[in-house]
């Protein structure tokens, strides 16, 4: 059973609870994201696995996941990166945001999300139980993917809009609705 810290909008820990309870009660918690780029500036995106519980077969950051209770954002980012890609890489903290779902069954759920960046020029060895594949894309290619309606995880779409200038070309769907509550660059 995965236990997560409950936090307020200032990212102060105010409790902890099992992951299922966090989602059932829509308690604010922490997420770590990792975006790896190659020397050409292309982003390594993961296509989430067919059997993951939320947003299967959606494009997402190179790696991402929950920050466990007592774990730092950096520890979670490094753990998720190794679990999902098979790699241990040097990371740098880049962004800290508050993300909130505004539609669908997660409406009202807020997450404090810290995104780390790193560089890697080779192929990844993804965990095929949770990741279909990892592919490098230029920002222009990602913009086309969004414009053409490719399935993109809503929290990653938030990061693309907020920090990479990519616009949404359609209204958020019931499953992917979200709002940008606030953000600052660390």
LUMKE-874959 format. One record per residue: residue number from 0; x, z, y of N, C-alpha, C, O in turn; residue in one letter. Coordinates in nm, 3 decimals. Each point is the difference from the previous one (the first is absolute). Layout:
N
[NUM [X Z Y] [X Z Y] [X Z Y] [X Z Y] 'a'],
...
//
This chain:
186
[0 [0.085 0.000 -0.118] [-0.085 0.000 0.118] [0.089 0.000 0.125] [0.081 0.091 0.020] 'x'],
[1 [-0.096 -0.193 0.062] [0.079 -0.014 0.122] [-0.061 0.086 0.110] [-0.119 -0.012 0.029] 'x'],
[2 [0.200 0.099 0.032] [-0.045 0.086 0.109] [0.063 -0.051 0.129] [0.120 -0.028 0.006] 'x'],
[3 [-0.203 0.015 0.098] [0.044 -0.052 0.129] [-0.021 0.106 0.108] [-0.087 0.085 -0.011] 'x'],
[4 [0.169 -0.092 0.116] [-0.020 0.087 0.115] [-0.114 -0.055 0.085] [-0.013 -0.121 0.017] 'x'],
[5 [-0.069 0.209 0.034] [-0.103 -0.033 0.097] [0.062 0.024 0.136] [0.063 0.104 0.023] 'x'],
[6 [-0.079 -0.200 0.069] [0.061 0.012 0.133] [-0.104 -0.024 0.108] [-0.105 -0.060 -0.025] 'x'],
[7 [0.136 0.108 0.146] [-0.085 -0.032 0.114] [0.056 -0.124 0.069] [0.098 -0.057 -0.048] 'x'],
[8 [-0.159 0.014 0.159] [0.044 -0.123 0.066] [0.136 0.013 0.068] [0.057 -0.099 0.045] 'x'],
[9 [-0.006 0.222 -0.037] [0.136 0.022 0.051] [0.101 0.001 -0.114] [0.118 0.025 0.021] 'x'],
[10 [-0.166 -0.053 -0.143] [0.083 -0.004 -0.121] [0.053 0.138 -0.038] [0.108 0.013 -0.057] 'x'],
[11 [-0.185 0.091 0.090] [0.034 0.136 -0.039] [-0.074 0.032 -0.129] [-0.119 -0.029 -0.013] 'x'],
[12 [0.190 0.088 -0.083] [-0.062 0.033 -0.129] [-0.098 0.115 0.021] [0.035 0.105 0.055] 'x'],
[13 [-0.160 -0.126 -0.101] [-0.102 0.103 0.012] [-0.057 0.041 -0.135] [-0.093 0.081 -0.006] 'x'],
[14 [0.147 -0.135 -0.101] [-0.046 0.034 -0.135] [0.053 -0.099 -0.100] [0.082 -0.086 0.032] 'x'],
[15 [-0.130 0.098 -0.155] [0.034 -0.098 -0.103] [-0.115 -0.005 -0.099] [-0.077 0.095 -0.013] 'x'],
[16 [0.067 -0.209 -0.058] [-0.110 -0.019 -0.095] [0.037 -0.113 -0.095] [0.086 -0.083 0.030] 'x'],
[17 [-0.152 0.082 -0.147] [0.020 -0.113 -0.092] [-0.044 -0.131 0.066] [-0.090 -0.002 0.084] 'x'],
[18 [0.154 -0.106 -0.122] [-0.029 -0.132 0.058] [-0.149 -0.034 -0.006] [-0.056 -0.048 0.099] 'x'],
[19 [-0.008 0.071 -0.213] [-0.143 -0.032 -0.012] [-0.084 0.074 0.103] [-0.092 -0.058 0.058] 'x'],
[20 [0.124 0.184 -0.034] [-0.075 0.079 0.098] [0.026 -0.051 0.142] [-0.091 -0.003 0.083] 'x'],
[21 [0.216 -0.037 -0.056] [0.037 -0.056 0.131] [-0.091 -0.118 0.033] [-0.051 -0.011 0.111] 'x'],
[22 [0.032 -0.078 -0.209] [-0.081 -0.120 0.024] [-0.149 0.033 0.001] [-0.075 -0.056 0.080] 'x'],
[23 [0.032 0.145 -0.166] [-0.141 0.037 -0.006] [-0.044 0.062 0.133] [-0.109 -0.030 0.050] 'x'],
[24 [0.192 0.117 0.006] [-0.033 0.070 0.125] [0.054 -0.073 0.123] [-0.021 0.046 0.112] 'x'],
[25 [0.090 -0.158 -0.132] [0.056 -0.081 0.107] [0.091 0.083 0.092] [-0.017 0.003 0.122] 'x'],
[26 [0.112 0.063 -0.185] [0.094 0.085 0.072] [0.122 -0.081 0.044] [0.050 -0.084 -0.076] 'x'],
[27 [-0.003 0.109 0.196] [0.116 -0.072 0.053] [0.124 0.038 -0.080] [0.025 0.118 -0.025] 'x'],
[28 [0.051 -0.219 -0.014] [0.120 0.022 -0.079] [0.107 -0.102 0.038] [-0.021 -0.083 0.088] 'x'],
[29 [0.134 0.089 -0.157] [0.118 -0.080 0.036] [0.025 -0.115 -0.098] [-0.022 0.011 -0.120] 'x'],
[30 [0.069 -0.122 0.179] [0.037 -0.120 -0.077] [0.138 -0.046 0.047] [0.031 0.005 0.120] 'x'],
[31 [0.052 -0.049 -0.214] [0.129 -0.060 0.034] [-0.004 -0.147 -0.039] [-0.040 -0.035 -0.112] 'x'],
[32 [0.082 -0.051 0.203] [0.007 -0.144 -0.023] [0.145 -0.045 0.011] [0.078 0.058 0.076] 'x'],
[33 [-0.043 -0.162 -0.151] [0.133 -0.059 0.007] [-0.016 -0.151 0.017] [-0.070 -0.065 -0.076] 'x'],
[34 [0.137 0.012 0.177] [0.004 -0.145 0.020] [0.147 -0.043 -0.006] [0.081 0.038 0.085] 'x'],
[35 [-0.050 -0.116 -0.187] [0.135 -0.050 -0.019] [0.005 -0.146 0.045] [-0.089 -0.079 -0.032] 'x'],
[36 [0.192 0.045 0.106] [0.021 -0.138 0.045] [0.135 -0.048 -0.051] [0.090 0.079 -0.028] 'x'],
[37 [-0.078 -0.211 0.016] [0.130 -0.056 -0.037] [0.075 -0.039 0.128] [-0.052 0.019 0.110] 'x'],
[38 [0.172 -0.074 -0.124] [0.082 -0.035 0.117] [-0.062 -0.111 0.083] [0.036 -0.018 0.117] 'x'],
[39 [-0.128 -0.058 -0.177] [-0.070 -0.105 0.074] [-0.119 0.055 0.076] [-0.067 -0.075 0.072] 'x'],
[40 [0.039 0.206 -0.086] [-0.112 0.061 0.070] [-0.132 -0.010 -0.074] [-0.105 0.038 0.052] 'x'],
[41 [0.108 -0.090 -0.174] [-0.124 -0.010 -0.079] [-0.034 0.137 -0.059] [0.089 0.074 -0.043] 'x'],
[42 [-0.218 -0.041 0.042] [-0.047 0.126 -0.057] [-0.028 -0.014 -0.148] [-0.056 -0.100 -0.045] 'x'],
[43 [0.095 0.201 -0.030] [-0.032 0.004 -0.144] [-0.136 0.068 -0.014] [-0.013 0.120 0.025] 'x'],
[44 [-0.089 -0.196 -0.065] [-0.134 0.054 -0.020] [-0.028 0.013 -0.148] [0.041 -0.083 -0.080] 'x'],
[45 [-0.112 0.190 0.044] [-0.041 0.015 -0.139] [-0.145 -0.043 -0.015] [-0.084 0.027 0.086] 'x'],
[46 [0.057 -0.093 -0.196] [-0.137 -0.029 -0.038] [-0.040 0.113 -0.095] [0.052 0.011 -0.110] 'x'],
[47 [-0.146 0.072 0.156] [-0.042 0.116 -0.079] [-0.055 -0.044 -0.136] [-0.059 -0.107 -0.013] 'x'],
[48 [0.080 0.191 -0.085] [-0.040 -0.031 -0.136] [-0.150 -0.014 -0.019] [-0.079 0.049 0.081] 'x'],
[49 [0.041 -0.115 -0.187] [-0.141 -0.023 -0.035] [-0.073 0.129 -0.033] [-0.122 0.009 0.018] 'x'],
[50 [0.195 0.091 -0.066] [-0.063 0.122 -0.050] [0.013 0.120 0.092] [-0.036 0.111 -0.040] 'x'],
[51 [0.087 -0.129 0.162] [0.006 0.113 0.092] [-0.141 0.033 0.047] [-0.087 -0.088 0.004] 'x'],
[52 [0.064 0.214 0.031] [-0.137 0.045 0.031] [-0.052 -0.051 0.133] [-0.122 -0.017 0.014] 'x'],
[53 [0.207 -0.008 0.084] [-0.047 -0.044 0.131] [0.073 -0.127 0.040] [0.123 -0.007 -0.007] 'x'],
[54 [-0.197 -0.091 0.049] [0.051 -0.129 0.048] [0.091 -0.072 -0.101] [0.112 -0.040 0.034] 'x'],
[55 [-0.160 0.024 -0.158] [0.080 -0.079 -0.095] [0.014 -0.144 0.050] [-0.090 -0.054 0.064] 'x'],
[56 [0.205 -0.006 -0.095] [0.029 -0.139 0.034] [-0.007 -0.025 0.152] [-0.041 -0.107 0.043] 'x'],
[57 [0.083 0.206 0.035] [0.013 -0.013 0.145] [0.149 0.006 0.033] [0.076 0.072 -0.065] 'x'],
[58 [-0.034 -0.147 0.165] [0.137 0.008 0.048] [0.018 0.129 0.078] [-0.091 0.044 0.070] 'x'],
[59 [0.209 0.016 -0.082] [0.026 0.129 0.062] [0.147 0.007 0.041] [0.077 -0.093 -0.025] 'x'],
[60 [-0.040 0.203 0.089] [0.140 0.025 0.034] [0.084 -0.004 -0.128] [-0.054 0.002 -0.110] 'x'],
[61 [0.184 -0.008 0.125] [0.089 -0.004 -0.116] [-0.031 0.116 -0.094] [-0.004 -0.017 -0.121] 'x'],
[62 [-0.017 0.134 0.178] [-0.038 0.119 -0.078] [-0.076 0.094 0.093] [0.022 0.002 0.121] 'x'],
[63 [-0.112 0.077 -0.180] [-0.073 0.099 0.080] [-0.066 0.099 -0.094] [-0.021 -0.028 -0.118] 'x'],
[64 [-0.011 0.144 0.173] [-0.069 0.098 -0.082] [-0.016 0.133 0.071] [0.043 0.018 0.114] 'x'],
[65 [-0.106 0.073 -0.184] [-0.028 0.133 0.053] [0.127 0.084 0.009] [0.089 -0.008 -0.084] 'x'],
[66 [-0.084 0.089 0.188] [0.105 0.101 0.013] [-0.052 0.124 -0.071] [-0.102 0.057 0.040] 'x'],
[67 [0.170 -0.016 -0.144] [-0.043 0.117 -0.077] [0.023 0.129 0.079] [0.083 0.004 0.090] 'x'],
[68 [-0.158 0.099 -0.125] [0.015 0.130 0.065] [0.145 0.047 -0.011] [0.058 0.000 -0.108] 'x'],
[69 [-0.001 0.039 0.221] [0.137 0.049 0.003] [0.105 -0.109 0.010] [0.119 0.030 0.010] 'x'],
[70 [-0.159 -0.155 -0.013] [0.091 -0.114 0.005] [0.007 -0.052 0.143] [-0.100 0.004 0.072] 'x'],
[71 [0.216 -0.051 -0.029] [0.011 -0.063 0.132] [-0.045 -0.145 -0.009] [-0.011 -0.057 -0.108] 'x'],
[72 [-0.016 -0.003 0.225] [-0.035 -0.141 0.002] [0.114 -0.084 -0.061] [-0.025 -0.092 -0.079] 'x'],
[73 [0.147 0.124 0.115] [0.114 -0.077 -0.051] [0.013 0.014 -0.152] [0.025 -0.098 -0.069] 'x'],
[74 [-0.042 0.219 0.017] [0.006 0.020 -0.145] [-0.107 -0.082 -0.070] [0.025 -0.062 -0.104] 'x'],
[75 [-0.146 0.061 0.160] [-0.110 -0.078 -0.058] [0.031 -0.149 0.006] [-0.025 -0.072 -0.097] 'x'],
[76 [0.078 0.025 0.210] [0.032 -0.142 0.014] [0.105 -0.043 -0.102] [-0.014 -0.104 -0.064] 'x'],
[77 [0.118 0.184 0.048] [0.105 -0.031 -0.097] [-0.054 0.002 -0.143] [0.035 -0.086 -0.081] 'x'],
[78 [-0.119 0.184 0.050] [-0.061 0.010 -0.134] [-0.087 -0.120 -0.029] [0.012 -0.063 -0.105] 'x'],
[79 [-0.103 0.031 0.199] [-0.090 -0.114 -0.019] [0.077 -0.131 -0.013] [-0.034 -0.085 -0.083] 'x'],
[80 [0.138 0.068 0.165] [0.080 -0.122 -0.007] [0.063 -0.015 -0.138] [-0.003 -0.108 -0.058] 'x'],
[81 [0.060 0.216 0.007] [0.063 -0.008 -0.132] [-0.105 -0.020 -0.110] [0.022 -0.080 -0.092] 'x'],
[82 [-0.136 0.151 0.101] [-0.105 -0.015 -0.102] [-0.057 -0.141 -0.003] [-0.020 -0.057 -0.107] 'x'],
[83 [-0.006 0.001 0.225] [-0.071 -0.128 0.007] [0.091 -0.122 -0.006] [-0.043 -0.107 -0.042] 'x'],
[84 [0.171 0.122 0.082] [0.088 -0.116 0.005] [0.124 0.013 -0.089] [0.069 -0.099 -0.025] 'x'],
[85 [-0.041 0.219 -0.023] [0.119 0.022 -0.081] [0.127 0.010 0.081] [0.109 -0.005 -0.056] 'x'],
[86 [-0.120 0.019 0.188] [0.118 0.002 0.087] [0.011 0.129 0.079] [-0.099 0.061 0.039] 'x'],
[87 [0.225 -0.021 -0.017] [0.034 0.110 0.091] [0.073 -0.065 0.117] [0.108 -0.057 -0.017] 'x'],
[88 [-0.167 0.066 0.136] [0.058 -0.065 0.118] [0.005 0.097 0.117] [-0.074 0.099 0.003] 'x'],
[89 [0.160 -0.128 0.091] [0.007 0.079 0.123] [-0.117 -0.040 0.089] [-0.026 -0.119 0.021] 'x'],
[90 [-0.046 0.219 0.030] [-0.118 -0.026 0.082] [0.015 0.066 0.138] [0.073 0.098 0.016] 'x'],
[91 [-0.143 -0.155 0.081] [-0.002 0.054 0.135] [-0.146 0.016 0.043] [-0.081 -0.092 -0.018] 'x'],
[92 [0.047 0.209 0.074] [-0.137 0.021 0.047] [-0.026 -0.090 0.121] [0.082 -0.007 0.091] 'x'],
[93 [-0.197 -0.062 -0.092] [-0.030 -0.097 0.106] [-0.126 0.034 0.080] [0.002 -0.006 0.123] 'x'],
[94 [-0.112 0.041 -0.191] [-0.129 0.020 0.067] [-0.070 0.124 -0.055] [0.018 0.038 -0.116] 'x'],
[95 [-0.098 0.024 0.203] [-0.090 0.107 -0.044] [-0.136 -0.026 0.063] [-0.011 -0.014 0.122] 'x'],
[96 [-0.092 0.006 -0.206] [-0.133 -0.039 0.044] [-0.107 0.091 -0.060] [0.022 0.068 -0.100] 'x'],
[97 [-0.137 -0.069 0.165] [-0.121 0.058 -0.058] [-0.091 -0.117 -0.034] [-0.032 -0.082 0.086] 'x'],
[98 [-0.010 0.075 -0.210] [-0.089 -0.107 -0.048] [-0.133 0.064 -0.039] [-0.002 0.107 -0.061] 'x'],
[99 [-0.109 -0.174 0.096] [-0.132 0.051 -0.038] [-0.087 -0.113 -0.051] [-0.011 -0.105 0.063] 'x'],
[100 [-0.052 0.128 -0.178] [-0.100 -0.094 -0.051] [-0.128 0.018 0.079] [-0.043 0.113 0.024] 'x'],
[101 [-0.019 -0.224 0.018] [-0.123 0.008 0.080] [-0.123 -0.056 -0.072] [-0.111 0.011 0.052] 'x'],
[102 [0.131 -0.069 -0.169] [-0.113 -0.051 -0.078] [0.025 0.028 -0.147] [0.106 0.051 -0.037] 'x'],
[103 [-0.202 -0.084 -0.045] [0.016 0.013 -0.145] [-0.005 0.144 -0.045] [-0.029 0.091 0.077] 'x'],
[104 [0.058 -0.071 -0.205] [-0.012 0.134 -0.057] [0.111 0.094 0.048] [-0.008 0.120 -0.027] 'x'],
[105 [0.110 -0.171 0.095] [0.105 0.087 0.054] [-0.018 0.027 0.150] [0.088 0.058 0.064] 'x'],
[106 [-0.203 -0.099 -0.008] [-0.024 0.018 0.143] [0.026 0.145 0.041] [-0.051 0.093 -0.062] 'x'],
[107 [0.130 -0.077 0.167] [0.033 0.132 0.052] [0.130 0.058 -0.055] [0.049 0.099 0.053] 'x'],
[108 [0.006 -0.159 -0.156] [0.126 0.048 -0.058] [0.116 -0.038 0.091] [0.015 -0.116 0.038] 'x'],
[109 [0.067 0.216 -0.002] [0.117 -0.023 0.084] [0.127 0.028 -0.078] [0.004 0.087 -0.087] 'x'],
[110 [0.098 -0.164 0.121] [0.130 0.017 -0.064] [0.109 -0.006 0.108] [-0.005 -0.082 0.091] 'x'],
[111 [0.103 0.170 -0.105] [0.119 -0.010 0.083] [0.098 -0.084 -0.081] [0.038 0.037 -0.111] 'x'],
[112 [0.002 -0.150 0.168] [0.084 -0.094 -0.074] [0.134 -0.017 0.069] [0.007 -0.033 0.119] 'x'],
[113 [0.100 0.056 -0.194] [0.135 -0.024 0.050] [0.057 -0.119 -0.077] [-0.003 -0.004 -0.123] 'x'],
[114 [0.055 -0.091 0.198] [0.055 -0.122 -0.059] [0.151 -0.003 0.016] [0.054 0.026 0.108] 'x'],
[115 [0.012 -0.057 -0.217] [0.146 -0.012 -0.004] [0.034 -0.147 -0.021] [-0.075 -0.075 -0.063] 'x'],
[116 [0.189 0.036 0.115] [0.047 -0.137 -0.018] [0.139 0.002 -0.065] [0.073 0.099 0.009] 'x'],
[117 [-0.040 -0.210 -0.074] [0.130 -0.014 -0.063] [0.029 -0.146 -0.024] [-0.083 -0.087 0.027] 'x'],
[118 [0.201 0.060 -0.079] [0.042 -0.138 -0.025] [0.048 -0.016 -0.143] [0.069 0.087 -0.055] 'x'],
[119 [-0.108 -0.199 -0.006] [0.041 -0.031 -0.136] [-0.017 -0.150 -0.020] [-0.103 -0.055 0.040] 'x'],
[120 [0.201 -0.012 -0.099] [-0.003 -0.146 -0.011] [-0.017 -0.053 -0.141] [0.010 -0.121 -0.023] 'x'],
[121 [-0.036 0.207 -0.071] [-0.010 -0.046 -0.138] [-0.142 0.019 -0.052] [-0.089 0.045 0.072] 'x'],
[122 [0.070 -0.079 -0.197] [-0.131 0.016 -0.063] [-0.022 0.146 -0.040] [0.095 0.073 -0.029] 'x'],
[123 [-0.221 -0.034 0.027] [-0.039 0.134 -0.042] [-0.041 -0.001 -0.147] [-0.028 -0.106 -0.057] 'x'],
[124 [0.025 0.223 -0.003] [-0.051 0.018 -0.136] [-0.125 0.088 0.009] [0.007 0.120 -0.026] 'x'],
[125 [-0.121 -0.178 0.063] [-0.120 0.082 0.023] [-0.052 0.066 -0.128] [0.018 -0.050 -0.111] 'x'],
[126 [-0.084 0.163 0.133] [-0.071 0.069 -0.108] [-0.126 -0.082 -0.029] [-0.095 0.006 0.078] 'x'],
[127 [0.094 -0.081 -0.185] [-0.110 -0.093 -0.028] [-0.131 0.069 -0.035] [-0.102 -0.068 -0.014] 'x'],
[128 [0.101 0.201 0.000] [-0.126 0.072 -0.020] [-0.077 0.011 0.131] [-0.123 0.006 0.000] 'x'],
[129 [0.195 -0.002 0.113] [-0.068 0.017 0.129] [0.026 -0.113 0.099] [-0.067 -0.010 0.103] 'x'],
[130 [0.165 -0.076 -0.133] [0.036 -0.109 0.092] [0.007 -0.131 -0.078] [0.072 -0.009 -0.100] 'x'],
[131 [-0.146 -0.092 0.145] [0.005 -0.132 -0.065] [0.133 -0.069 0.027] [0.063 -0.052 -0.092] 'x'],
[132 [-0.022 0.051 0.219] [0.126 -0.065 0.038] [0.037 0.042 0.141] [-0.082 0.054 0.074] 'x'],
[133 [0.206 -0.080 -0.038] [0.049 0.022 0.135] [0.063 -0.130 0.047] [0.086 -0.056 -0.067] 'x'],
[134 [-0.132 0.008 0.183] [0.044 -0.130 0.052] [0.036 0.014 0.147] [-0.065 0.073 0.075] 'x'],
[135 [0.171 -0.143 -0.032] [0.039 -0.002 0.141] [-0.081 -0.105 0.076] [-0.018 -0.112 -0.048] 'x'],
[136 [-0.030 0.151 0.168] [-0.075 -0.091 0.087] [0.050 0.013 0.143] [0.034 0.110 0.045] 'x'],
[137 [-0.029 -0.222 0.026] [0.030 0.005 0.144] [-0.124 0.051 0.072] [-0.110 -0.002 -0.055] 'x'],
[138 [0.128 0.047 0.179] [-0.114 0.047 0.079] [-0.101 -0.113 0.019] [-0.121 0.023 0.000] 'x'],
[139 [0.170 -0.145 0.017] [-0.090 -0.116 0.013] [-0.082 -0.022 -0.125] [-0.119 -0.031 0.007] 'x'],
[140 [0.182 0.047 -0.123] [-0.074 -0.013 -0.126] [-0.104 0.111 -0.015] [-0.110 -0.025 -0.050] 'x'],
[141 [0.144 0.145 0.092] [-0.096 0.112 -0.008] [-0.117 -0.026 0.094] [-0.115 0.028 -0.036] 'x'],
[142 [0.142 -0.080 0.155] [-0.108 -0.034 0.094] [-0.096 -0.101 -0.064] [-0.121 0.012 0.013] 'x'],
[143 [0.177 -0.113 -0.082] [-0.084 -0.100 -0.068] [-0.081 0.064 -0.112] [-0.116 -0.034 -0.020] 'x'],
[144 [0.177 0.127 -0.054] [-0.071 0.070 -0.107] [-0.122 0.073 0.056] [-0.109 -0.006 -0.057] 'x'],
[145 [0.129 0.074 0.170] [-0.110 0.074 0.063] [-0.107 -0.099 0.048] [-0.119 0.020 -0.025] 'x'],
[146 [0.161 -0.125 0.093] [-0.094 -0.100 0.052] [-0.080 -0.066 -0.111] [-0.117 -0.031 0.017] 'x'],
[147 [0.182 0.010 -0.133] [-0.066 -0.065 -0.113] [-0.081 0.096 -0.088] [-0.056 -0.040 -0.102] 'x'],
[148 [0.049 0.167 0.143] [-0.085 0.095 -0.071] [0.060 0.060 -0.126] [-0.072 0.051 -0.085] 'x'],
[149 [0.206 -0.057 0.072] [0.063 0.067 -0.114] [-0.039 0.149 0.004] [-0.018 0.057 0.107] 'x'],
[150 [0.006 0.003 -0.223] [-0.034 0.142 -0.007] [0.122 0.083 0.038] [0.105 -0.008 -0.064] 'x'],
[151 [-0.121 0.088 0.170] [0.108 0.085 0.050] [-0.053 0.143 0.005] [-0.109 0.025 0.053] 'x'],
[152 [0.186 0.068 -0.107] [-0.039 0.141 0.001] [-0.028 0.041 0.145] [0.081 -0.031 0.088] 'x'],
[153 [-0.192 0.100 -0.061] [-0.036 0.032 0.139] [0.104 0.083 0.074] [0.018 -0.020 0.121] 'x'],
[154 [0.051 0.111 -0.188] [0.100 0.079 0.069] [0.123 -0.085 0.035] [0.063 0.023 0.103] 'x'],
[155 [-0.030 -0.120 -0.186] [0.110 -0.091 0.031] [-0.043 -0.096 0.111] [0.081 -0.034 0.087] 'x'],
[156 [-0.205 -0.011 -0.089] [-0.051 -0.088 0.106] [0.009 0.072 0.134] [0.036 -0.061 0.101] 'x'],
[157 [-0.067 0.189 -0.100] [0.013 0.083 0.120] [0.144 -0.006 0.052] [0.022 -0.020 0.119] 'x'],
[158 [0.075 0.038 -0.208] [0.141 -0.004 0.041] [0.038 -0.138 0.054] [0.072 -0.010 0.099] 'x'],
[159 [-0.120 -0.096 -0.165] [0.030 -0.136 0.046] [-0.057 -0.024 0.140] [0.066 -0.062 0.083] 'x'],
[160 [-0.186 0.111 -0.057] [-0.061 -0.016 0.131] [0.072 0.085 0.104] [0.033 -0.048 0.109] 'x'],
[161 [-0.011 0.171 -0.142] [0.051 0.098 0.096] [0.146 -0.027 0.038] [0.037 0.015 0.117] 'x'],
[162 [0.044 -0.054 -0.214] [0.143 -0.006 0.024] [0.061 -0.140 -0.011] [0.115 -0.021 0.040] 'x'],
[163 [-0.190 -0.075 -0.093] [0.055 -0.134 -0.019] [-0.084 -0.109 0.069] [0.029 -0.118 -0.016] 'x'],
[164 [-0.132 0.158 0.092] [-0.076 -0.094 0.080] [-0.088 -0.097 -0.076] [-0.037 -0.105 0.053] 'x'],
[165 [0.002 0.138 -0.175] [-0.085 -0.088 -0.079] [-0.146 0.035 0.027] [-0.038 0.117 -0.007] 'x'],
[166 [-0.042 -0.218 0.038] [-0.141 0.020 0.032] [-0.087 -0.018 -0.123] [0.032 -0.077 -0.090] 'x'],
[167 [-0.143 0.150 0.087] [-0.101 -0.017 -0.104] [-0.089 -0.115 0.043] [-0.043 -0.005 0.116] 'x'],
[168 [0.014 -0.087 -0.209] [-0.079 -0.118 0.033] [-0.145 0.012 -0.043] [-0.079 -0.093 0.019] 'x'],
[169 [0.044 0.208 -0.078] [-0.139 0.021 -0.039] [-0.033 0.147 0.018] [0.089 0.083 0.018] 'x'],
[170 [-0.216 -0.052 -0.023] [-0.042 0.139 0.011] [0.046 0.078 -0.123] [0.007 -0.056 -0.109] 'x'],
[171 [0.025 0.185 0.126] [0.035 0.080 -0.118] [-0.114 0.001 -0.100] [-0.117 0.006 0.038] 'x'],
[172 [0.151 -0.013 -0.166] [-0.102 0.006 -0.104] [-0.041 0.145 -0.024] [0.063 0.092 0.051] 'x'],
[173 [-0.168 -0.074 -0.129] [-0.047 0.134 -0.032] [0.112 0.082 -0.064] [0.012 0.120 0.026] 'x'],
[174 [0.070 -0.184 -0.110] [0.107 0.071 -0.071] [0.122 0.023 0.089] [0.074 0.097 -0.021] 'x'],
[175 [-0.052 -0.183 0.120] [0.127 0.009 0.073] [-0.016 0.041 0.145] [0.096 -0.010 0.077] 'x'],
[176 [-0.212 0.057 -0.036] [-0.020 0.037 0.140] [0.094 0.110 0.044] [0.029 0.092 -0.076] 'x'],
[177 [0.019 -0.103 0.198] [0.093 0.100 0.051] [0.003 -0.004 0.152] [-0.049 -0.095 0.062] 'x'],
[178 [0.106 0.196 -0.005] [0.017 0.007 0.145] [0.140 0.055 0.027] [0.056 0.074 -0.081] 'x'],
[179 [-0.002 -0.112 0.194] [0.131 0.051 0.038] [-0.023 0.122 0.089] [-0.045 -0.014 0.113] 'x'],
[180 [0.076 0.130 -0.163] [-0.023 0.123 0.075] [0.114 0.026 0.096] [-0.024 0.036 0.115] 'x'],
[181 [0.144 -0.052 -0.159] [0.113 0.025 0.089] [0.130 -0.033 -0.069] [0.004 -0.012 -0.122] 'x'],
[182 [0.099 -0.001 0.198] [0.127 -0.038 -0.058] [0.111 0.030 0.099] [-0.022 0.001 0.121] 'x'],
[183 [0.137 0.024 -0.173] [0.119 0.002 0.083] [0.118 -0.043 -0.083] [0.002 0.020 -0.121] 'x'],
[184 [0.095 -0.078 0.187] [0.121 -0.041 -0.071] [0.095 0.118 0.002] [0.026 0.059 0.105] 'x'],
[185 [0.026 -0.027 -0.220] [0.089 0.115 -0.014] [0.139 -0.038 0.050] [0.091 0.083 -0.003] 'x'],
//
